[in-house]
Amino acid sequence: FKLPNNDIHVEQSEVDGGLSKFGIFAVMGSPNMEVGEVIAYPVPWRPNGPNAGSGPGQTGTEAQGIRFANLPQEGRISIFDLTGALIREINLAGNMIEPWDVRNTNGESVASGTYFWVTQAGGNKKKGKLMIIR
């Protein structure tokens, strides 16, 4: 069903249209699958260090973990240790920011060290690395 007499305003991300009766309508489009701007922060994550906290320039807290931002609407984040073993996988559900509690699949805190992450959405991939200092 298409709305009659609709106007699309790209700059404002709006669609205007006249309705002859009330109903439920949705604007359909393709999900964002772009991974080029994905970041992880804070890195290094050091929740017990001298700069621990959640503000700018601080090294994180246990409660907030590590956050991934600028995420695609669908896909996953996979986190690996230096041997290439999968530590944790996070399925994306449309959030722009997704936290990782810095635990493995079994719910155990991961050890201090370097870890790699891969964000995948459709055929797109972005890789990065993390430093954890407990």
Number of C-alpha atoms within 10 A of each C-alpha: 4 8 13 11 9 12 12 11 10 8 6 7 7 10 12 12 11 10 11 7 5 6 6 4 9 5 7 6 6 6 11 14 17 20 21 14 10 19 19 20 16 24 18 18 24 23 22 14 14 9 14 16 19 16 11 8 11 19 24 25 20 16 12 14 20 24 17 19 16 16 27 26 18 17 22 19 21 17 24 19 18 10 7 10 10 16 18 19 17 15 13 19 13 14 13 13 15 19 15 17 17 22 14 17 13 8 10 10 12 17 14 12 13 14 21 17 20 17 26 22 20 13 8 13 17 16 16 13 16 20 15 19 16 14
